[in-house]
Amino acid sequence: MSKNLILVDVTQDKECVKHCHTENSVTWGGKPYTTEQYVERENFLGEQDICSNPKLDESLEEYRKYLGIKYFAFKDLSLPDTGKCSQIVSALETLNRVAYIKKPNSEQEIPILSICIGGVYTPQKFRGKRYASSMMSDLNKFYDDIASKHPQDSFLKYTTIFLYSEVGGFYEKFEYASRHVPIHYFENDFKLLKYIESLRESTKKVVPLVLEDINSDLVTCLKAEEEECEKASKNPQISNKYKFYIKPDVDIYRWFKARDKYTAGIISSKLISEKPLIDGFKVEDSKSHIIWHHSWNEDKLYVLNWYIENNSTDDAVTLLIKAFEEMGNYKIKKLAVWDEDLSGKTLKSIFKNIEEHDSVHIGNENSSLSAIRAKWLDDINELIWTNNGKSSWF
């Protein structure tokens, strides 16, 4: 690799971060954003707690400097230096969070550093020169070096990197193993809604969930999700494997909510002012709940978690109906659910009952192909990634 190519952490350099977001808007921006709005959105998201001030157990406080949003610029020093950002030829960002692993045949939960890569881009004028490939190799080395320098520190030693690729298995050549998660779609169809309503044997009362309001209902929901996540890691069928997972977290849900609100303000601020956003619903006197986010530019309502207590069919159907009502409120075309964001057999059986309906599309190819890299493990096939759902992505 040329000594002229270097990876630079520009997290604290607002001018470089803005430059990267401006260039990036060509690839990841577009409708409904102007370039200025896209840059403003990215800055706004970077200010959310999970990016700027992540929650952290007191026992892990020493690792705070490794967590949150990190911005990286890739420079070619052989290019003319006409300003601070003139030699930037590619860029990316990472969202660093606490994750967990369990070793084979062990129930010990080990907190580790996880790195989620996002926003990889190369401006058009620099494409075809293998800058992005070189940048990915350097990023891997950047985090590998942190891990290798702390062989006795499990939090850093087991650093694990993952991403969600929109270009298929491209990242496999950088030691990332693809892990496809199917996605399910429900079209906003009146006949389908009526059929779903017919599956309900009794009417359940629900309470709305608002992520800014940490009340007992939301606390109950988050606790149930965390227990479900831990339960998945204890599945006896995978006991002889390494397990990797990120626990559900209100702050990542709030990050999605921030996206919701910012984009809604551009697309239809009047509609949102008339119908304030609800982030999901909980069945009264039950832990069953659904949490979602509105992807306005995709015209989809994405489920972030769908938890059903005691495999209650009525709870599951009640919450599915609420999702259809939410789509109706804002004229959203589709409900989208990643397979990993479903809990329990009940949801699977409900899907089976309605999958023949023309407006139901089960087990589709997910255009966001997840991929994971664990340098600390000799064989990546020995690693099971549980709880790999929409909320792990950013």
C-alpha positions in Angstrom: 0.0 0.0 0.0 1.2 3.5 -0.9 2.7 5.5 2.0 0.7 8.4 0.6 -2.6 6.9 1.7 -3.6 7.4 5.3 -6.7 7.0 7.4 -7.4 9.9 9.7 -9.8 10.1 12.6 -11.5 13.4 12.1 -14.2 13.1 14.7 -13.2 16.3 16.5 -12.7 18.3 13.2 -16.0 19.8 12.4 -14.8 21.3 9.1 -13.7 17.9 7.8 -16.8 16.1 9.1 -19.0 18.7 7.3 -16.9 18.2 4.1 -17.4 14.5 4.2 -21.1 14.7 4.8 -21.4 17.2 2.0 -19.7 14.8 -0.4 -21.5 11.9 1.0 -24.9 13.5 0.3 -24.5 12.7 -3.4 -24.4 8.9 -2.5 -26.7 8.6 0.5 -28.7 11.8 0.3 -31.1 12.8 -2.5 -34.8 13.0 -2.0 -36.3 14.4 0.2 -33.1 16.3 1.2 -31.1 19.1 -0.2 -27.4 18.9 0.4 -27.7 21.4 3.2 -30.6 19.4 4.8 -28.6 16.1 4.6 -25.6 17.7 6.3 -27.8 19.2 8.9 -29.5 15.8 9.5 -26.2 14.0 9.9 -25.0 16.6 12.4 -28.3 16.3 14.3 -28.0 12.5 14.4 -24.4 12.8 15.6 -25.6 14.8 18.6 -28.0 12.1 19.8 -26.9 10.4 23.1 -25.9 7.1 21.5 -23.4 9.0 19.4 -22.2 11.8 21.6 -22.8 10.6 25.2 -23.7 6.8 25.3 -25.1 5.2 28.4 -22.5 3.2 30.1 -22.3 0.9 33.1 -20.0 2.3 35.8 -17.7 -0.7 35.5 -17.1 0.2 31.8 -16.5 3.9 32.2 -12.8 3.6 31.3 -13.8 2.6 27.8 -16.0 5.7 27.1 -13.4 7.2 24.7 -13.8 4.2 22.4 -17.6 4.6 22.2 -20.1 6.8 20.2 -19.8 8.1 16.7 -16.4 8.2 15.0 -15.7 9.8 11.7 -12.8 8.8 9.4 -11.4 10.4 6.3 -9.1 8.7 3.9 -6.4 10.9 2.4 -4.1 10.7 -0.6 -1.2 12.8 0.3 0.1 12.7 -3.3 -2.8 15.0 -4.4 -2.3 18.8 -4.3 -2.8 20.2 -0.8 -5.0 23.3 -1.4 -6.8 23.1 1.9 -7.6 21.0 5.0 -10.0 18.7 3.1 -8.5 18.8 -0.4 -6.8 15.4 -0.1 -9.8 13.5 1.2 -10.7 10.8 -1.3 -13.0 8.6 0.7 -14.7 8.5 4.1 -16.8 6.4 6.5 -18.1 6.5 10.0 -18.5 4.0 12.8 -21.0 3.8 15.6 -19.2 2.1 18.5 -21.3 0.4 21.2 -21.0 -2.1 24.0 -21.9 -5.6 22.8 -21.5 -9.0 24.4 -20.1 -12.4 23.6 -20.5 -15.8 25.2 -17.9 -18.5 24.7 -18.9 -22.1 23.8 -20.7 -24.0 26.6 -20.5 -20.9 28.9 -23.2 -18.7 30.3 -20.7 -15.9 31.2 -21.6 -12.7 29.5 -18.5 -10.8 28.4 -18.9 -7.1 27.5 -16.9 -6.1 24.4 -16.4 -3.2 22.0 -18.5 -3.5 18.8 -18.0 -1.4 15.7 -20.8 -0.8 13.2 -19.5 0.7 9.9 -21.8 3.1 8.0 -21.7 5.8 5.4 -18.9 4.4 3.3 -18.4 6.5 0.2 -16.0 7.7 -2.5 -16.7 10.8 -4.5 -17.3 10.1 -8.2 -14.0 11.7 -9.3 -12.0 9.4 -7.1 -13.7 6.1 -8.0 -11.9 3.2 -9.7 -8.7 3.9 -7.9 -9.3 1.3 -5.1 -9.4 4.0 -2.4 -12.4 2.5 -0.7 -10.7 -0.9 -0.6 -7.6 0.6 0.9 -9.6 2.5 3.4 -11.5 -0.6 4.6 -8.2 -2.4 5.0 -6.8 0.5 7.1 -9.9 0.7 9.2 -9.7 -3.0 10.0 -6.1 -2.5 11.0 -7.0 0.6 13.1 -9.3 -1.5 15.3 -7.2 -4.6 15.1 -4.3 -2.6 16.6 -6.4 -1.5 19.5 -7.3 -5.1 20.2 -3.8 -6.5 19.8 -2.4 -3.9 22.2 -4.7 -5.1 25.0 -4.4 -8.9 25.0 -5.4 -9.1 28.7 -8.4 -6.7 28.4 -11.4 -8.7 27.2 -13.4 -5.6 26.3 -10.9 -4.6 23.7 -9.4 -8.0 22.9 -12.7 -9.2 21.5 -13.5 -6.1 19.4 -16.0 -7.2 16.7 -16.8 -5.2 13.6 -20.0 -5.4 11.5 -21.8 -3.6 8.7 -24.8 -3.6 6.5 -23.9 -3.8 2.8 -26.0 -2.4 0.0 -23.6 -3.9 -2.5 -24.0 -7.6 -1.7 -21.0 -9.6 -0.6 -18.5 -6.9 -1.5 -17.0 -6.8 2.0 -16.3 -10.5 2.2 -12.8 -9.9 0.7 -12.1 -7.8 3.8 -12.7 -10.8 6.1 -16.4 -10.0 6.7 -18.8 -13.0 6.7 -22.2 -12.3 5.3 -25.2 -13.2 7.4 -28.4 -12.6 5.6 -31.5 -11.8 7.6 -34.8 -12.3 5.7 -37.3 -9.4 5.7 -41.1 -9.6 5.7 -43.4 -7.0 4.1 -47.1 -6.3 4.7 -48.8 -3.9 2.2 -51.2 -1.4 3.5 -54.3 -3.2 2.3 -57.8 -2.9 3.7 -58.8 -6.5 2.8 -55.6 -7.8 4.6 -56.4 -5.7 7.6 -59.9 -7.1 7.8 -58.6 -10.6 7.6 -56.0 -10.0 10.3 -58.8 -8.6 12.5 -60.7 -11.8 12.0 -57.8 -13.7 13.7 -58.4 -11.9 17.0 -60.5 -13.7 19.5 -60.7 -10.9 22.0 -60.1 -7.1 22.1 -57.1 -6.1 24.1 -56.5 -2.6 25.4 -53.2 -0.9 24.5 -51.1 2.0 25.8 -49.0 4.2 23.4 -45.2 4.2 23.8 -43.3 7.5 23.5 -39.5 7.1 23.6 -38.9 10.4 25.3 -41.1 9.3 28.2 -39.3 6.8 30.4 -42.3 5.5 32.4 -43.1 2.1 33.8 -44.6 0.8 30.6 -41.5 1.6 28.5 -39.2 0.2 31.2 -41.2 -3.0 31.3 -40.9 -3.3 27.5 -37.1 -2.7 27.4 -36.6 -5.2 30.2 -38.6 -7.9 28.4 -36.5 -7.2 25.2 -33.3 -7.6 27.1 -34.4 -10.9 28.6 -35.5 -12.2 25.2 -32.1 -11.2 23.8 -30.3 -13.1 26.6 -32.6 -16.1 26.1 -31.7 -16.3 22.5 -28.0 -16.5 23.4 -28.8 -19.5 25.7 -30.4 -21.5 22.9 -29.1 -25.1 23.5 -28.8 -25.6 19.7 -25.9 -23.1 19.6 -24.4 -23.8 23.0 -21.1 -25.1 21.4 -20.6 -21.9 19.4 -19.5 -18.4 20.3 -22.4 -16.0 20.6 -22.3 -12.2 19.7 -25.2 -9.8 20.4 -26.1 -6.2 21.1 -28.8 -5.7 23.6 -31.9 -3.6 22.9 -31.4 0.0 24.0 -33.7 3.0 24.2 -31.0 5.2 22.9 -30.7 3.5 19.5 -34.5 3.6 19.3 -34.3 7.4 20.0 -31.7 7.7 17.3 -34.2 6.3 14.8 -36.9 8.6 16.3 -34.6 11.5 15.6 -34.4 10.5 12.0 -38.1 10.2 11.9 -38.7 13.6 13.3 -36.1 15.4 11.1 -37.3 13.9 7.9 -41.0 14.3 8.8 -40.3 18.0 9.3 -39.2 18.2 5.7 -41.8 16.0 4.1 -44.9 17.0 6.0 -44.5 19.1 9.1 -48.2 19.9 9.1 -49.3 16.3 9.2 -46.9 15.5 12.1 -48.1 18.5 14.0 -51.7 17.3 13.6 -50.8 13.6 14.4 -47.8 13.6 16.8 -45.6 10.5 16.3 -46.2 7.5 18.4 -43.3 5.0 18.7 -45.3 1.9 19.3 -47.8 0.3 21.6 -47.9 -2.0 24.6 -50.7 -4.3 25.5 -52.2 -3.3 28.8 -51.4 -5.7 31.7 -48.9 -7.6 29.5 -45.3 -7.2 28.4 -46.3 -7.6 24.7 -45.4 -4.6 22.7 -44.2 -3.3 19.3 -41.8 -0.4 18.7 -41.3 1.0 15.2 -39.8 3.8 13.2 -41.1 5.6 10.1 -38.8 5.5 7.1 -40.5 8.3 5.2 -38.2 8.3 2.2 -38.8 4.6 1.7 -42.5 4.9 2.5 -42.2 2.1 5.1 -43.0 1.5 8.8 -40.1 -0.5 10.2 -40.6 -2.7 13.2 -37.6 -2.3 15.6 -38.9 -4.9 18.1 -42.0 -7.0 18.3 -42.3 -8.8 21.6 -45.1 -11.2 22.5 -45.5 -12.5 26.0 -46.5 -16.1 26.4 -47.1 -16.5 22.7 -50.4 -14.8 22.9 -52.1 -14.7 19.5 -54.5 -12.0 20.6 -51.6 -9.8 21.7 -49.7 -10.3 18.4 -52.8 -9.6 16.3 -53.7 -6.5 18.4 -50.2 -5.0 17.8 -50.2 -5.9 14.1 -53.5 -4.0 13.8 -52.0 -1.0 15.6 -49.2 -1.1 13.0 -51.7 -1.0 10.2 -53.5 1.9 11.9 -50.2 3.8 12.1 -49.6 3.2 8.3 -53.1 4.5 7.7 -52.4 7.6 9.8 -49.6 8.7 7.5 -50.5 6.9 4.3 -47.4 4.7 4.5 -47.4 1.9 2.0 -45.6 -1.0 3.7 -44.9 -2.5 7.1 -41.3 -4.0 7.1 -40.1 -6.5 9.7 -36.6 -8.1 9.9 -36.9 -11.7 10.9 -34.6 -11.2 13.9 -37.0 -8.6 15.3 -39.7 -11.2 15.9 -40.0 -13.0 19.2 -41.7 -16.3 19.9 -43.5 -18.9 17.8 -46.8 -17.0 17.7 -45.7 -14.4 15.2 -44.2 -17.0 13.0 -47.5 -18.9 13.0 -49.5 -15.8 12.3 -47.3 -15.1 9.3 -47.9 -18.6 8.1 -51.6 -18.2 8.3 -51.6 -15.0 6.2 -48.6 -15.6 3.9 -50.9 -16.6 1.0 -52.5 -13.2 0.9 -51.3 -11.1 -2.1 -50.3 -8.2 0.2 -48.1 -10.3 2.4 -44.5 -11.1 1.3 -42.7 -13.4 3.7 -38.9 -14.2 3.7 -37.7 -11.6 1.2 -34.1 -10.9 0.4 -32.9 -8.1 2.6 -31.1 -5.5 0.5 -29.1 -4.6 3.7 -26.9 -7.6 3.8 -25.3 -7.9 7.3 -21.7 -9.0 7.6 -19.4 -9.5 10.6 -15.7 -9.7 11.3 -14.1 -11.1 14.4 -10.3 -11.1 14.1 -10.0 -12.7 17.5 -11.7 -15.9 16.2 -9.9 -18.4 13.8 -13.1 -19.5 12.2 -15.9 -16.9 11.8 -18.4 -19.8 11.2 -18.0 -20.6 14.9 -19.7 -17.3 15.7 -23.5 -17.0 16.0 -24.8 -13.4 15.7 -28.1 -13.2 17.7 -30.4 -10.2 17.8 -29.2 -9.1 14.4 -32.1 -6.8 13.6 -32.9 -3.4 12.3 -31.9 -1.7 15.6 -28.3 -3.0 15.3 -28.0 -1.0 12.0 -27.5 2.7 11.8 
